[in-house]
Amino acid sequence: MLYAIDGTIKLTKKERYDVVIIGAGLAGLYTALNIDDKYSCLILAKDNIDMSSSWYAQGGIAAAISNDDAPVFHLEDTLIAGAGLCEKDAVAVLVAEGPSDIKTLVDLNVPFDLNEFGDLEITREGGHRKNRIVHAGGDATGRETVKALAHIVSQRRNITLGENTCFYDIVKDDTGAVAGLVVKDSSGTFRLIETGRVVIATGGIGQVYRSTTNPAVATGDGIAAAMRAGASMKNIEFIQFHPTGLWSPIPEEREFLISEAVRGEGGLLKNKEGVRFMVGQHELAELAPRDIVARAIVRELERTGDDHVFVDITMKDEESLKKRFPTIYEECLKRGINIAKDWIPVCPVQHYLMGGIETDLNGRTNIPGLYATGEAAYTGVHGANRLASNSMLECLVFGRRAAQDINAALDGGAAAKQALLPALPAREPKDIDLSALRGKVKDLMSKHGYVIRTAAGLQTALAGVEEVLAELEATFDASTAYLETLNIATVARAILIAALSRPESIGSHYREDTQ
């Protein structure tokens, strides 16, 4: 399937921009701010600007900026967490250039938390052997950073923000280069936008799973569209399940995250008997890499028959917890949990995609003119398991590098040819239950593509997902629900195929049947 739309769609508007960025999270905004102001730039957001994984990011941004730290130490920790699958040159770029981008954010007045001396407060999270995490608003780093950058974007005359706009398809010219894209705006109108430079910054794929920390918009739209256009994918089977999603007896659209920073501040993982089950499993115990902690929790739940374990941070006083974790404190309190007195119930939930659209060190894909950055991209920095708080740094470093590459290309006079859609066949309208199909994919992925996998389970899930895809690809309707269900199934199939093709266990990809 090359296009999500079919031949019945009439493109009633056409416009042109030098650069179009899909996604208004940290990666998209920072990329836009680094596009030279002499070039027109359009940022498209599927929902409002406050609906992104970046907005909900709690932990912080990692960078070697303290006196006792250095990029080489950050590089070592990242390589260890990545279980040997990181691209070392990409990690070297990340850790070497990251401190400069943190300084840029400070200069842009991102309100990072300061210590009593007026310097950046630098903390620690799992997998880091040095304090190197900067944060804002205690545990609201993503929200505060996105708010600050969005304000600056709104003042840039060359940048246009289009909210409530769905991204459908990439259009290429007769050389195979990007020439435009198809979107549907808030009025339901399908538009063809001509551009020679498209940056996919659409975030993750959380809605492929039943339980996720990702927002409802995270349906893998950019990744699925890139696949339809022929972009190369890499390591898409490596999915990080955060060990400590806030457990709730009632299913939620987006699970609330109990940040790893809580364990970084001394929080202990315990079962209902109060036993610290991480002791002896890894030298860092509760601060072990996330894949190890997530598997340990799943094993503990299998052993006890329970559906959650606990984080105990009650050794800290209430006022310090209110200051350091205001969002977590208030959210838990709403649910009757005072984290200064009560253990916090948690269980692993889908959190982050380490793989994605394969890029080089400048964000370029194998399709000329198509770039990817942020969680949708595979830059090579995460390997088999993302080190905590490297994701926001990746958005900054590689978003800026993509913008710089685009500026250089545009300065050189590179221009796209006219965007023309090929004649597409009409697909027969059918009355299908999109909610049921979406639910089927979620259930299959949550059962068989979770923390611990087997070949038999993956094959069962793949057969079911391919049935869903066949039903979806045989029809078309112009609803957002159809597009999202198609994209979820497209991404799920890619994950399952990749997981089946890697029989060994490594990092977040754990094959129980080949141990």
C-alpha positions in Angstrom: 0.0 0.0 0.0 1.6 3.3 -1.2 -1.0 5.8 0.0 -3.5 5.9 2.8 -5.9 8.0 0.7 -7.7 6.6 -2.4 -8.8 8.0 -5.7 -12.0 9.5 -4.3 -10.2 12.2 -2.4 -10.2 15.6 -4.1 -7.4 17.9 -3.1 -9.1 21.3 -3.0 -6.2 23.4 -1.8 -2.5 23.8 -2.7 0.2 25.8 -1.0 4.0 25.8 -0.8 6.5 26.0 2.0 10.3 25.6 1.9 10.1 23.2 4.9 7.2 21.3 6.5 7.7 19.8 9.9 5.2 17.2 11.0 4.9 17.3 14.8 4.9 20.1 17.4 6.8 18.4 20.3 10.3 19.2 21.3 11.9 17.8 18.2 9.6 19.6 15.8 9.8 23.0 17.6 13.6 23.0 18.1 14.1 22.0 14.4 11.8 24.8 13.3 13.7 27.3 15.5 17.0 26.3 13.8 15.6 26.8 10.3 17.0 30.1 8.8 14.3 32.8 9.1 14.6 33.5 5.4 12.9 30.2 4.6 9.1 29.6 5.1 8.4 26.8 7.6 5.1 25.1 8.4 4.7 23.1 11.6 1.7 20.7 11.6 0.2 19.3 14.8 -2.4 16.6 14.8 -4.0 18.1 17.9 -3.1 21.1 20.0 0.5 22.0 20.8 0.1 20.7 24.3 -0.7 17.1 23.1 2.6 15.4 22.6 4.9 13.0 24.4 7.3 15.9 25.0 4.6 17.8 26.9 4.2 14.9 29.3 8.0 14.2 29.7 8.8 14.3 33.4 12.4 13.3 34.0 14.6 15.8 32.3 17.4 16.2 29.8 20.8 14.5 30.2 24.0 16.2 29.3 27.6 16.2 30.7 27.6 19.7 32.2 28.7 19.2 35.8 32.3 19.7 36.9 32.9 16.1 37.7 31.3 14.8 34.4 32.5 14.7 30.8 31.1 13.6 27.5 33.1 10.4 27.5 31.4 9.3 30.7 28.0 10.1 29.2 29.0 8.1 26.1 30.1 5.1 28.2 26.8 5.0 30.1 24.8 5.3 26.9 26.7 2.5 25.3 26.2 0.2 28.3 22.5 0.8 28.4 22.2 0.3 24.6 23.6 -3.3 25.1 26.1 -3.0 22.3 23.7 -1.9 19.6 24.3 1.9 19.7 25.9 3.6 16.8 29.0 4.9 18.5 29.5 7.8 16.1 25.9 9.0 16.8 26.4 8.7 20.5 29.6 10.7 20.3 27.8 13.5 18.5 25.0 13.4 21.1 27.2 13.7 24.1 29.7 16.2 22.6 27.1 18.6 21.2 24.4 18.2 23.9 25.9 20.6 26.5 25.8 23.4 23.9 22.1 22.8 23.2 21.4 22.9 26.9 23.1 26.3 27.0 20.9 27.4 24.0 17.8 26.4 26.0 19.0 28.4 29.0 19.6 31.4 26.6 16.0 30.9 25.3 14.8 31.3 28.9 13.6 27.7 29.4 12.9 27.8 33.2 15.2 25.1 34.4 15.3 24.4 38.1 18.2 26.1 40.0 20.0 25.2 43.2 20.5 27.5 46.2 23.5 29.1 44.5 21.6 30.0 41.3 23.2 27.3 39.2 21.4 24.6 37.2 20.2 21.8 39.6 21.6 18.6 38.2 20.2 15.2 39.3 20.7 11.6 38.5 18.5 8.8 36.9 18.8 5.1 36.3 21.8 3.9 34.3 23.8 7.2 34.8 26.9 7.0 37.0 27.1 10.8 37.3 24.6 13.5 38.1 23.7 15.0 34.6 20.0 15.5 34.4 18.6 19.1 34.2 14.9 19.5 34.8 12.2 22.2 34.9 9.2 22.6 37.1 10.4 19.7 39.2 8.9 16.9 37.2 7.5 18.9 34.3 10.5 19.3 32.1 8.7 18.5 28.9 5.8 20.9 29.5 8.0 23.8 30.5 10.4 23.3 27.6 7.7 23.0 25.0 5.8 26.0 26.4 8.9 28.2 26.2 9.8 27.1 22.7 6.2 27.3 21.4 6.1 30.9 22.6 9.3 31.7 20.6 8.0 29.9 17.6 4.8 32.0 17.7 6.9 35.1 17.3 8.9 33.9 14.3 7.5 35.5 11.1 8.7 32.7 8.9 7.0 29.9 10.9 3.3 29.0 10.5 1.7 26.6 13.0 -1.2 24.4 11.8 -2.9 22.7 14.6 -5.6 20.0 14.4 -4.2 18.7 11.0 -3.8 15.1 10.1 -0.8 13.9 8.1 -1.7 11.3 5.5 0.9 10.7 2.8 4.2 11.8 1.3 4.2 12.7 -2.4 7.4 12.2 -4.4 8.5 13.5 -7.8 9.6 11.4 -10.7 13.1 11.2 -9.3 11.9 9.7 -6.1 12.5 12.9 -4.0 10.0 14.5 -1.7 7.7 16.9 -3.5 4.9 17.4 -1.1 2.5 15.9 1.3 -1.2 15.2 1.8 -3.0 16.5 4.9 -6.5 16.9 6.2 -7.2 20.1 8.1 -9.6 20.8 11.0 -12.4 21.5 8.5 -12.0 18.0 7.0 -10.5 19.5 3.8 -7.7 17.5 2.1 -4.8 19.7 1.1 -1.8 19.1 -1.1 1.2 21.0 0.3 4.2 21.4 -2.0 7.6 21.3 -0.4 11.0 19.8 -1.1 11.8 19.3 2.6 9.7 17.3 5.1 10.8 16.6 8.6 8.9 13.8 10.4 8.8 14.5 14.2 5.6 12.7 15.0 6.8 11.0 18.1 6.1 7.4 19.1 3.8 4.5 18.6 2.2 4.0 22.1 -1.3 3.6 20.9 -0.2 0.3 19.3 -0.4 -1.1 22.9 -3.3 -1.3 25.4 -1.3 0.5 28.1 1.1 3.4 27.3 2.4 6.6 28.7 2.0 8.2 25.3 -0.9 10.6 24.4 -3.8 9.5 22.3 -2.3 11.1 19.2 0.7 8.7 19.2 -0.5 6.3 16.6 2.7 6.1 14.5 1.4 8.3 11.7 4.8 9.6 10.6 6.5 6.2 10.7 3.6 4.5 8.8 3.6 7.3 6.1 7.3 7.0 5.8 7.0 3.2 5.3 4.4 3.7 2.6 6.8 6.1 0.9 9.6 3.5 1.0 11.7 4.9 3.8 14.1 2.5 5.5 13.3 1.4 9.1 15.7 0.0 11.7 15.4 -1.6 15.1 11.7 -1.0 15.3 11.4 -4.1 17.5 13.2 -2.4 20.3 10.4 -0.9 22.5 11.0 0.4 25.9 8.4 -0.5 28.5 8.8 1.9 31.4 9.0 -0.1 34.6 6.9 2.3 36.7 3.6 3.3 35.1 1.1 4.3 37.8 -1.1 1.2 38.2 -4.8 1.8 38.1 -7.7 -0.7 38.5 -9.5 1.2 35.7 -7.9 1.2 32.2 -6.8 4.6 31.0 -6.2 6.1 27.6 -2.8 7.4 28.7 -1.1 5.9 31.8 0.5 8.3 34.2 4.2 7.9 34.6 6.1 7.6 37.9 9.3 9.1 36.7 12.6 7.2 37.0 13.8 10.3 38.8 11.8 9.1 41.9 14.1 6.1 42.1 17.0 8.4 41.3 16.1 10.3 44.5 16.1 7.1 46.6 12.7 5.4 45.8 12.8 1.6 46.3 10.9 -1.1 44.4 9.1 -3.5 46.7 6.5 -6.3 46.4 3.4 -6.3 48.6 5.4 -8.0 51.4 7.9 -5.1 51.4 10.7 -7.1 49.9 13.1 -5.2 47.6 13.2 -7.7 44.7 15.8 -5.7 42.6 18.6 -6.4 45.2 21.0 -8.9 43.8 19.6 -8.7 40.2 21.8 -5.9 39.1 24.7 -3.8 40.7 22.5 -0.7 40.4 19.4 -2.4 41.9 16.5 0.0 41.4 18.6 2.2 39.1 19.4 -0.6 36.7 18.6 0.0 33.0 14.9 0.0 32.3 14.7 -3.2 30.4 16.2 -5.1 33.3 13.9 -3.5 35.8 10.8 -4.0 33.6 11.6 -7.7 33.2 12.2 -8.1 36.9 8.8 -6.6 37.7 7.1 -8.9 35.2 8.8 -11.9 36.7 7.8 -10.8 40.2 4.2 -10.4 39.1 4.2 -13.8 37.5 5.6 -15.3 40.7 3.1 -13.6 43.0 0.1 -13.5 40.8 -0.3 -9.7 41.5 -0.9 -7.0 38.9 1.4 -4.4 40.4 4.4 -3.8 42.7 5.3 -0.6 44.6 7.7 2.3 44.6 8.5 3.4 48.2 9.7 7.0 48.5 8.3 7.5 52.0 11.8 8.0 53.5 11.7 11.6 52.0 9.7 14.3 53.8 6.5 15.6 52.3 7.7 19.1 51.6 10.8 18.0 49.6 8.6 15.6 47.6 6.1 18.4 46.8 9.0 20.5 45.5 10.8 17.9 43.6 7.8 16.0 42.2 4.9 18.4 42.2 3.1 16.8 39.2 3.5 13.2 40.6 2.6 14.3 44.1 -0.6 16.0 43.0 -1.7 13.3 40.6 -1.2 10.5 43.2 -3.0 12.6 45.8 -6.0 12.8 43.5 -6.1 9.0 43.5 -5.8 8.8 47.3 -2.1 8.1 47.4 0.1 10.4 49.5 3.6 9.5 48.3 5.2 10.8 51.5 3.2 8.2 53.4 2.0 5.6 50.9 3.7 3.2 48.6 3.0 4.0 44.9 1.5 1.1 42.9 3.2 0.6 39.6 3.6 -1.8 36.6 5.4 -1.7 33.3 3.8 0.2 30.4 4.8 0.9 26.8 6.8 4.1 26.9 9.4 4.7 24.1 10.4 3.4 20.6 14.2 3.1 20.2 14.1 2.3 16.5 12.2 4.0 13.7 12.9 5.8 10.5 16.6 5.2 9.7 18.6 8.5 9.5 22.1 9.6 9.2 23.8 12.1 11.6 22.0 15.0 9.9 18.5 13.5 10.1 18.4 12.5 6.4 16.6 9.3 5.3 17.1 7.2 2.2 14.4 9.4 0.5 15.9 12.7 -0.8 14.3 15.6 1.0 12.8 13.5 3.8 14.2 13.9 7.3 13.2 12.4 10.7 14.0 13.5 14.2 12.9 12.7 17.8 11.3 9.4 18.7 10.1 8.7 15.2 13.7 8.5 14.0 16.4 5.9 14.4 19.5 7.9 14.9 21.5 5.1 16.5 21.9 6.7 19.9 19.7 4.4 21.9 20.7 0.9 20.7 18.7 -1.8 22.4 17.7 0.2 25.4 17.4 4.0 25.8 19.3 5.6 28.7 17.0 7.8 30.8 16.6 11.4 29.6 18.7 10.9 26.5 15.5 11.2 24.4 15.0 14.9 24.9 18.7 15.6 24.2 18.4 13.6 21.0 15.5 15.8 19.9 17.7 18.9 20.4 21.0 17.7 18.9 19.6 15.9 15.8 16.7 18.3 15.3 19.3 21.1 15.1 21.6 19.1 12.8 18.6 18.4 10.5 17.8 22.1 10.3 21.4 23.0 9.6 21.4 20.4 6.7 18.2 21.8 5.3 19.5 25.3 5.5 22.6 24.3 3.6 20.5 22.5 0.9 18.2 25.5 0.5 21.1 27.9 0.4 22.4 25.8 -2.5 19.2 26.5 -4.4 17.8 23.0 -4.1 14.1 23.0 -5.2 11.4 20.4 -5.5 9.5 19.7 -8.7 5.8 20.1 -8.8 3.9 17.7 -6.5 1.6 15.5 -8.5 -0.3 12.6 -7.1 -0.5 9.6 -9.3 -4.0 8.3 -10.4 -5.2 6.3 -7.4 -7.8 3.6 -7.5 -10.9 4.0 -5.5 -11.3 1.4 -2.7 -14.7 0.0 -2.0 -16.5 1.6 1.0 -17.3 -0.9 3.7 -19.0 -0.7 7.0 -16.3 -1.9 9.4 -15.9 -1.6 13.1 -12.7 0.5 13.4 -12.8 0.4 17.2 -12.9 -3.4 17.3 -10.1 -3.6 14.8 -8.0 -1.2 16.7 -8.7 -3.1 19.9 -7.7 -6.4 18.3 -4.3 -5.0 17.4 -3.8 -3.5 20.9 -4.7 -6.8 22.6 -2.4 -8.9 20.3 0.5 -6.5 20.8 0.0 -6.2 24.6 -0.1 -10.0 25.0 2.6 -11.1 22.5 4.8 -8.1 21.8 5.3 -7.0 25.4 8.3 -7.2 27.8 8.8 -10.9 27.3 8.3 -12.4 23.8 8.2 -15.9 22.1 8.2 -16.9 18.5 4.9 -18.6 18.8 3.3 -15.5 20.4 4.8 -13.2 17.8 3.5 -15.4 15.0 0.0 -15.5 16.5 0.0 -11.7 16.8 1.4 -11.2 13.2 -1.4 -13.4 11.7 -4.0 -11.4 13.6 -2.6 -8.0 12.6 -2.3 -9.0 9.0 -6.0 -10.0 9.0 -6.8 -6.5 10.3 -4.6 -4.8 7.7 -6.1 -6.8 4.9 -9.6 -5.6 5.9 -8.4 -2.0 6.2 -6.5 -1.9 2.9 -9.5 -3.2 1.1 -11.5 -0.1 1.9 -11.2 3.6 2.7 -13.0 6.2 4.6 -11.9 9.8 5.3 -12.2 9.6 9.0 -9.3 10.2 11.3 -10.2 6.9 13.1 -9.6 5.0 9.8 -6.2 6.6 9.3 -5.1 6.0 12.9 -6.3 2.3 12.8 -4.4 1.8 9.5 -1.3 3.3 10.9 -1.4 1.4 14.1 -1.8 -1.9 12.3 1.0 -0.9 9.8 3.4 -0.2 12.6 2.4 -3.3 14.6 3.1 -5.5 11.6 6.6 -4.0 11.2 7.4 -4.5 14.9 6.3 -8.1 14.9 8.2 -9.0 11.7 11.4 -7.3 13.1 10.9 -9.1 16.4 10.6 -12.5 14.7 13.7 -11.9 12.7 15.8 -11.3 15.8 15.8 -14.6 17.7 18.4 -13.5 20.3 17.5 -11.5 23.4 19.2 -8.2 23.7 18.2 -5.1 25.6 14.5 -4.4 25.5 13.9 -7.2 23.0 13.7 -10.3 25.2 12.9 -13.7 23.6 12.0 -16.2 26.3 12.0 -19.1 23.9 15.6 -18.7 22.9 17.2 -18.4 26.3 
